[in-house]
């Protein structure tokens, strides 16, 4: 006896084909999302590295302790000497524009004469001879001619192509003349 075919297998095959197609599309979208996440992480890492590179350059500037200095670079980038153009991949095009802004003074404290080592040239320049106070008004207070100042700088690296932006705040300490302490830490 012969059975009449009703096409049930065809319907099952079509359903399996639809399920497999949906799984393939989902896998593709998941891979694409992972690729995007990895790309964003790479761009963020490049921007952070650009900011760190510029921080190292600014910290090596001999005028870092001078609070009046606002232009850090000899050549202007994007119309400002407070910005540095960074080429990450070496193709000759600017990948990131990094802006440096001097932040606030965190602490400033005079260095005591007793904390100096006069055998160290920088300390010897700060040293003050011991004065006799004997209760005289305006007598020395034990402070040297120098002070330690801790400041912050804000560095923002921005990629105009992908709108990636990273902000890094870096603290740094400098030794300065205690006479100009109010000007240095303003």
N, C-alpha and C positions, 0 to 999 in steps of 0.2 A: 504494500500500500504506500502510495506516494503522498508526502505531506506538502501542503501548499505553503510556499514561502511568503512571509508577511513583512519582511524588511526590518525586523527587530535588530538584527546585527548591524545594519546600516545606521540606525539611530544610536546604538551603543558606540559604534566607531566614531560618529560625529561628536558625541558628547566627550569621548576621550580626547579627540583632536582639539576640541575647544578648551578642555582642562589643560592639556599640554601647551597650547598656545598662550594661555593666561600665565602659566608657570614660567614660560620663557620670557614673556614681557616683564613679569615681576622680577625675575633674575637680572634682566638687562637694566631695569630701573634701579635695583639695589646696587649693582656694580657702578652705574653712573653716579649715584649718590655718594658712594665710597670714593670715587675718583674726585668728585667735587670737594669732599671733606679733606682729602689728602692735599689737593691743590691749594685750598684755603690755608691749611696748616703750613705749607711750604711758603706761601706768600707772607704769612705772619712771621715765620722764622726769618725770612729774608729782611723784612722790615725791622725786626728786632736787631738783627746783625748790623744793619745799616746804622741804626741808632747807636749801638755800642761802638761801632767804628768811629763815629763822629764824637762820641763822649771821650774816647781815648785821645783823639786829636785835640779836643778842647782842653782836656786835663794836662796835656803836654805843653800848652801855651804858657810862656813865661809870665804873661799878664793875667793869669787866672785869678790872682788875689785882688786885682784892681777892680773895684766895684763900678767904676765909670766905663769900663770896656763893655760894649754891647755888640761890637762887630768882631767876630772870631776868625773870619777867613779873608784872605787877601783878594780872592776872586769872588765876585758876586754870583749867586745862583738864584734864579727866579727873581732878579731885581733887588736882592738883599745880601749884605755881607754877614748876616746872622743865619744864613741858610747854606747848606752844603748839598750839591748834587752828587748822588752816589750811583755808580754804574756797577751793579752786582755781577752781571754776566760778561762784562768786558767787550760788549759790542759797540761801545762808543756812544751809546744813548743813555740818557738819564733814566734810571729805573725808579729811584726814590728821591724825594726832596726832603731833607732833614732840617728842621728848624730848631735852633737852640735859644732858650730863654733862661736868663739867670733868675733863679728862684729866691725865696726869702732866706734871711740869715737865721739859722737854727739856734746856734749858741755862739757866744763870744766871751772869752775869759782871758784876763791878763795872765801871763806866765810868771810865777814867782821866781825870784833870783835863786832861791834854794833848789829849784827844780832844774836849773841849767847846769850843763857840763861845759866849763870854759875851754876844755880841750877840743870841743867840736866847734868849727868855725862859725856855723849859724848861731850857736848858743853864745859864743863869745861876743858876737855883735850885739846881742840883746842884753848883755850883762851890765848892771849898774853897780858902782862901788857902794859898799855898805855905808849908810849914813847913820849919824847919831841922832836919835830923836829926842830923847830926854823930855818928852812932853811938849816939844815945840810945835806950834801950829804950822801945817803945811809940810811936815817932815815926811820922809819916804815911808811907804807902807809895805815894803818888801817886794813890790812888783818890779819886773824887769821892763825893758823898753819894748818888748814884743808881746803879742797876744795870739792865742789860737782861736781861729774862726772856723765854724762849720756852716757851710751854705748848701743850698740845693740848686740844681739846674734841671730844667724840664726840656726833654728832647722829644720831638714828635717827628716820626718818619711816615711819609705819606706817598702812596703810589697812586698817581692820578688816573692811571689806566683802569685799575680794578677797585679803586677806592679803599684799599687796605690802609689802615692807619694804626700805628702803635705809638703809645706814649710811655716814655721811660723817665722816671724821676731818679736822679743820681745825686747822692750827697758827696761832698768833698771838703777836705780841711786844708786850710792855708795858715801860714804864720805871717802875721802882718805887724806893722808898727803900731804899738798901743796908743800913740798920740793921735792917730787917725782912726781909732776904733769906731767912733761914732759915724764917720763917713763910710768906713768899710762895711759896717753892719747896719745899713739903713734900709 
